[in-house]
Amino acid sequence: MTDTTSTPRPGTPSRLRAINDRAALDLLLEHGPLSRTRIGALTGLSKPTASQLLARLEAAGLVLPVGTTAGGPGPNAQLYQVNPAAGYVAGLDVTTGQIRFAVADITGRTVAEHLLPTPGRQAAGTVARVTDGLAETLRQAGLAPDCLSEVTIGTPGALDPATGKLRYAPHLPGWHDPQLLDELRAALGTPVSIENDVNLAAVAERALGVARGCEDFVLLWAEEGIGAAIVIGGRLHRGFTGGAGEVGYMPVPGAPVVRNVRRENAGGFQQLAGANAVLALAKQHRLSARSAQTAIERALATPQTGDAFLGELADRLATGLAAIVAVIDPELVVLAGGIPTAGGERLRELVQEQLTGLAVPRPKLLSSTVPGSPVLHGALHHALTAARERAFTTA
């Protein structure tokens, strides 16, 4: 970190101040309340420079004094923290049956959540449902309707960057209008982005879960559908049309090859290991259940009848993963979604064992550790990154 009072470096003074300001704000987000002395020690800034920095950030409404240190020798020192009210963001997790809403302050603390059921295939009224749901979430948080700095919406499929149309999600009516994103931005009066739900789960895993610090990994999501997120060099790989990771369409051994995926809306891997396939497999093994997750839980509870089912399910998941890791060669594979979660460590071990025999690359295979809705966590983190970039730019 550059101390602008003693060691001049290339760059304008305002640029150097902005760099120092952002570094201090990031430290406050990471460590919580810090004193002027501690900020100076962590950044390498002199005490006068650290004092000027904090005064500047406080005047801009970005930091607040929050008490003093206690228990040490000498006078107590003033502590500062990031001002939570410096900005608010919203994240949404959209599925065919419901929309989850969450609002967080600029520190990342979630201040309200709301669940809006969306039964049936309602093709109209998407903008109204989103705006009404966000209004209710903000009301619960006690916040003004116009306080949001950024909104990120997680949906199945992905926006085609060339057309603005949602692709790979025919089961999500009301979200395919190319003008939808502009309509949402106009209605909410704030920046809005729509991101693939599995990609957002990977964002959450890298921020909060087992992929922290990992630059190259694949997250396999198995629930009603099958999808993957690919992170290469620390960046999400979306593909030319936004469809990278739509592996439900991927032909795999053991499933019929679909010759017209646009019409059939599924490919081999989905037919091999999606929720409907898991239920059909459970029936073959005489495990009665109404959902894939329940079938897996019953298999775990009855090893005599369940082991063969779990072994075949693990083989199916590993078959698809083998094709993915052969191309990507990631450091890590994360299993996420309702099916791997229900299977827990037992299913993870079986998939790891099968994958070892099917693929030359040998990535670590771990289960997701993100609590609650990984998509919602990822949406909030995505929105926070953009909101902080604007709010914390001081020059």
C-alpha positions in Angstrom: 0.0 0.0 0.0 1.3 3.4 -0.9 1.7 6.2 1.7 1.0 9.3 -0.2 2.7 11.5 2.4 6.1 10.0 2.2 6.6 7.7 -0.9 5.4 9.3 -4.1 4.6 6.7 -6.8 3.4 7.1 -10.4 -0.2 8.2 -10.6 -2.2 11.3 -9.6 -2.9 12.0 -5.9 -6.6 11.5 -6.4 -6.0 8.1 -7.9 -3.7 7.1 -5.1 -6.3 8.3 -2.5 -8.9 6.2 -4.2 -6.7 3.1 -4.1 -6.0 3.6 -0.4 -9.7 4.3 0.3 -10.8 1.1 -1.4 -8.1 -1.0 0.4 -9.3 0.4 3.8 -12.9 -0.4 3.0 -12.1 -3.9 1.9 -10.2 -4.4 5.2 -13.1 -3.2 7.2 -15.4 -5.6 5.4 -13.1 -8.5 6.0 -12.1 -7.8 9.6 -15.0 -5.7 11.0 -14.4 -2.6 13.1 -10.8 -1.4 13.1 -8.9 1.5 14.7 -6.9 4.1 12.8 -3.7 2.5 14.1 -4.8 -0.9 12.9 -5.8 0.3 9.5 -2.4 2.0 9.2 -0.6 -1.2 10.2 -2.6 -3.3 7.7 -2.2 -0.9 4.8 1.3 0.5 5.5 -0.1 4.0 5.7 1.2 6.6 8.2 -1.0 7.7 11.0 -1.7 11.1 9.5 -2.6 9.5 6.2 -4.8 6.9 7.9 -6.6 9.7 9.8 -7.2 11.7 6.6 -8.5 8.6 4.9 -11.0 7.8 7.6 -12.2 11.5 7.8 -12.7 11.4 4.0 -14.7 8.2 4.1 -16.8 9.3 7.1 -17.6 12.6 5.3 -18.7 10.5 2.3 -21.0 8.4 4.4 -19.0 5.2 3.8 -17.7 4.6 7.3 -19.1 5.2 10.8 -17.4 5.5 14.3 -18.6 2.5 16.4 -17.2 2.7 19.9 -13.6 2.4 21.1 -11.1 -0.3 22.0 -10.9 -1.3 25.6 -8.6 -3.3 27.9 -5.2 -2.2 26.4 -2.6 0.2 27.8 -3.1 3.9 27.0 -6.2 5.7 25.9 -8.9 3.9 24.1 -8.9 4.2 20.3 -11.9 5.0 18.1 -13.1 2.1 16.0 -14.6 2.5 12.6 -16.8 0.2 10.4 -18.3 0.3 7.0 -21.6 2.2 7.1 -24.3 -0.5 6.3 -26.6 2.1 4.9 -24.1 3.1 2.2 -26.1 0.9 -0.1 -28.6 -2.0 -0.4 -28.8 -4.8 -2.9 -31.4 -7.5 -3.7 -31.0 -11.1 -4.9 -33.7 -13.3 -6.4 -33.8 -17.1 -7.0 -36.5 -17.8 -9.6 -37.9 -21.3 -10.2 -41.1 -22.5 -11.8 -43.0 -22.6 -8.6 -41.7 -19.7 -6.5 -39.4 -16.7 -6.3 -37.1 -16.2 -3.3 -36.2 -12.6 -2.5 -33.5 -11.3 -0.2 -32.1 -7.8 0.6 -28.7 -7.2 2.1 -26.9 -4.0 3.2 -23.5 -3.0 1.7 -21.7 -5.1 4.3 -23.4 -8.3 3.1 -25.7 -8.7 6.0 -29.1 -10.0 4.9 -31.8 -7.7 6.4 -35.0 -9.4 5.0 -36.2 -12.4 3.0 -39.5 -13.1 1.3 -41.0 -16.1 -0.6 -43.5 -15.5 -3.3 -45.2 -18.7 -4.7 -45.8 -18.6 -8.4 -48.1 -21.6 -9.1 -49.0 -22.6 -12.6 -47.5 -21.4 -15.9 -48.1 -17.7 -15.7 -46.6 -16.2 -18.9 -47.7 -12.6 -18.1 -47.1 -10.3 -15.2 -43.4 -11.1 -14.6 -42.4 -7.5 -14.0 -45.3 -6.9 -11.6 -44.4 -10.0 -9.6 -40.8 -9.0 -9.3 -41.6 -5.4 -8.3 -44.3 -6.4 -5.9 -42.1 -9.1 -4.3 -39.2 -6.7 -3.9 -41.5 -4.0 -2.4 -42.7 -6.5 0.2 -39.2 -7.5 1.0 -38.1 -3.9 1.5 -41.2 -3.2 3.6 -40.3 -6.1 5.9 -36.8 -4.6 6.2 -38.1 -1.1 6.9 -36.3 0.3 3.9 -37.4 2.9 1.4 -38.7 1.6 -2.0 -36.0 3.4 -3.9 -33.0 2.4 -1.8 -31.6 -0.5 -3.9 -28.3 0.0 -5.7 -28.3 -3.3 -7.6 -30.5 -6.3 -8.2 -29.3 -9.7 -9.4 -31.8 -12.3 -10.5 -30.9 -16.0 -10.8 -32.9 -18.1 -13.3 -32.5 -21.4 -15.0 -31.0 -21.1 -18.5 -29.0 -18.1 -19.6 -29.4 -14.8 -21.4 -28.1 -14.8 -24.9 -25.8 -11.8 -25.0 -26.6 -11.2 -28.7 -30.4 -11.3 -28.4 -31.2 -10.6 -24.7 -33.5 -13.6 -24.8 -33.5 -16.3 -22.1 -32.3 -19.6 -23.6 -32.3 -23.2 -22.3 -35.3 -22.6 -20.0 -38.5 -23.4 -21.8 -40.1 -24.4 -18.5 -39.9 -20.8 -17.2 -42.8 -18.9 -18.8 -42.8 -15.2 -18.7 -39.0 -14.8 -18.7 -38.2 -15.0 -22.4 -39.1 -11.5 -23.7 -35.9 -9.9 -25.0 -37.2 -6.6 -23.6 -37.7 -8.0 -20.1 -34.4 -6.8 -18.6 -35.0 -3.3 -19.8 -38.5 -3.3 -18.4 -37.3 -4.5 -15.1 -34.6 -1.8 -14.9 -37.2 0.8 -15.8 -39.7 -0.4 -13.2 -37.2 -0.8 -10.4 -35.2 2.3 -11.2 -31.9 0.5 -10.5 -29.4 -1.7 -12.4 -30.7 -5.2 -12.8 -28.8 -8.3 -14.1 -30.1 -11.8 -14.9 -27.7 -14.6 -14.3 -27.8 -18.4 -14.7 -28.8 -20.0 -11.4 -26.1 -22.6 -11.3 -23.4 -20.0 -12.1 -24.6 -18.0 -9.1 -24.4 -21.2 -7.0 -20.7 -21.4 -8.0 -20.3 -17.7 -7.1 -21.6 -18.5 -3.6 -19.4 -21.6 -3.4 -16.3 -19.6 -4.2 -17.3 -16.8 -1.7 -18.6 -18.9 1.1 -18.1 -22.6 0.6 -15.5 -25.3 -0.3 -14.3 -23.5 -3.5 -12.8 -20.5 -1.6 -9.4 -19.8 -3.0 -9.9 -22.2 -6.0 -9.2 -20.8 -9.4 -10.4 -23.8 -11.5 -13.4 -25.8 -10.6 -16.7 -27.2 -11.8 -19.9 -27.2 -9.8 -22.4 -29.9 -10.8 -26.0 -29.1 -9.9 -28.4 -32.0 -9.7 -32.0 -31.4 -8.7 -35.0 -31.3 -11.0 -32.6 -30.6 -13.8 -28.8 -31.1 -14.3 -26.5 -28.2 -14.9 -22.9 -27.2 -14.3 -20.9 -24.0 -13.7 -17.4 -23.7 -15.0 -14.8 -21.4 -13.3 -11.5 -21.1 -15.1 -8.7 -18.8 -13.8 -11.1 -17.5 -11.2 -13.7 -16.3 -13.8 -17.0 -17.8 -14.7 -16.9 -19.3 -18.3 -20.3 -18.5 -19.8 -19.7 -19.4 -23.5 -20.4 -17.5 -26.7 -24.2 -17.7 -26.3 -24.2 -17.9 -22.5 -24.9 -21.7 -22.6 -21.6 -23.0 -21.1 -22.5 -25.6 -18.5 -25.9 -26.6 -20.0 -24.9 -30.2 -19.6 -28.4 -31.6 -19.3 -28.3 -31.6 -23.1 -25.0 -33.6 -23.2 -25.2 -37.0 -24.8 -23.8 -39.7 -22.4 -23.6 -43.5 -22.5 -26.6 -45.2 -21.0 -29.2 -42.7 -22.2 -31.0 -42.4 -25.5 -29.4 -39.7 -27.8 -31.8 -36.9 -28.4 -31.5 -35.7 -32.0 -33.5 -32.4 -31.6 -32.7 -30.9 -28.2 -34.5 -27.6 -29.0 -37.8 -29.5 -29.3 -37.2 -32.2 -26.7 -35.6 -29.8 -24.2 -33.3 -32.4 -22.8 -30.3 -34.5 -23.6 -28.8 -37.6 -22.4 -27.4 -36.5 -19.0 -30.8 -35.1 -17.9 -32.5 -38.4 -18.8 -29.8 -40.3 -17.0 -29.5 -38.4 -13.7 -32.2 -35.8 -13.4 -35.0 -36.0 -10.8 -37.4 -38.0 -13.0 -34.6 -40.5 -13.8 -33.7 -40.9 -10.2 -37.4 -41.6 -9.3 -37.6 -44.2 -12.1 -34.4 -45.8 -10.9 -35.7 -45.9 -7.4 -38.8 -47.7 -8.6 -36.7 -50.3 -10.3 -35.0 -50.9 -6.9 -38.4 -51.1 -5.2 -37.9 -47.8 -3.3 -41.2 -46.0 -3.2 -40.9 -42.2 -3.0 -42.6 -39.0 -4.3 -39.3 -37.1 -4.9 -35.8 -37.9 -5.8 -34.5 -36.6 -2.5 -36.9 -38.8 -0.5 -35.9 -41.9 -2.6 -32.2 -41.2 -1.7 -32.9 -40.7 2.0 -34.8 -44.0 2.1 -32.0 -45.8 0.3 -29.5 -44.5 2.9 -31.8 -45.7 5.7 -32.2 -49.2 4.2 -28.7 -50.3 3.1 -29.8 -53.8 2.1 -32.1 -52.5 -0.6 -30.6 -49.0 -1.1 -26.9 -49.8 -1.7 -27.5 -51.0 -5.3 -29.6 -48.0 -6.1 -27.0 -45.6 -4.7 -24.3 -47.4 -6.6 -26.1 -47.1 -9.9 -27.0 -43.4 -9.2 -23.3 -42.7 -8.4 -22.3 -44.4 -11.7 -24.7 -42.2 -13.6 -23.5 -39.0 -12.1 -19.9 -40.0 -12.5 -20.5 -40.9 -16.2 -21.5 -37.3 -16.9 -18.8 -35.9 -14.8 -16.2 -37.9 -16.6 -17.0 -36.2 -19.9 -16.8 -32.8 -18.2 -13.5 -33.2 -16.3 -11.9 -34.8 -19.4 -12.4 -31.5 -21.2 -12.0 -29.0 -18.3 -9.4 -30.8 -16.1 -10.4 -28.8 -13.0 -8.8 -28.8 -9.6 -12.1 -29.4 -7.9 -15.6 -30.6 -8.6 -18.4 -29.5 -6.2 -21.6 -31.5 -6.0 -24.6 -29.3 -5.2 -28.4 -29.3 -5.5 -31.0 -31.4 -3.9 -29.8 -34.8 -5.1 -26.2 -34.7 -3.9 -27.3 -33.0 -0.7 -29.8 -35.8 0.1 -27.0 -38.4 -0.7 -24.5 -36.7 1.6 -21.1 -38.1 2.2 -22.1 -41.7 1.2 -23.2 -40.6 -2.3 -20.1 -38.3 -2.7 -17.8 -41.2 -1.8 -19.5 -43.5 -4.4 -19.3 -40.8 -7.1 -15.6 -40.2 -6.3 -14.9 -43.9 -6.6 -16.7 -44.3 -9.9 -15.1 -41.1 -11.3 -11.6 -42.3 -10.5 -12.1 -45.3 -12.8 -13.8 -43.3 -15.6 -11.6 -40.2 -16.1 -7.9 -39.6 -16.4 -8.0 -36.3 -14.5 -8.4 -36.8 -10.7 -10.0 -33.6 -9.3 -11.0 -33.4 -5.7 -14.7 -34.1 -5.3 -16.4 -32.2 -2.5 -20.0 -31.6 -1.4 -21.3 -28.0 -1.3 -21.2 -26.3 2.1 -23.2 -23.2 1.3 -26.3 -23.1 3.6 -29.8 -22.4 2.5 -30.2 -21.3 -1.1 -26.8 -21.2 -2.9 -28.5 -19.4 -5.8 -29.8 -16.6 -3.5 -26.4 -16.3 -1.8 -24.7 -16.1 -5.1 -27.2 -13.5 -6.4 -26.6 -11.3 -3.4 -22.8 -11.6 -3.7 -23.0 -10.8 -7.4 -25.1 -7.7 -6.7 -22.8 -6.6 -3.8 -19.7 -6.8 -6.0 -21.3 -4.3 -8.5 -22.8 -2.1 -5.8 -19.5 -1.8 -3.9 -17.6 -1.0 -7.0 -19.7 2.1 -7.5 -20.2 3.1 -3.9 -16.5 2.6 -2.9 -15.1 4.6 -5.9 -14.0 7.8 -4.2 -12.2 9.4 -7.1 
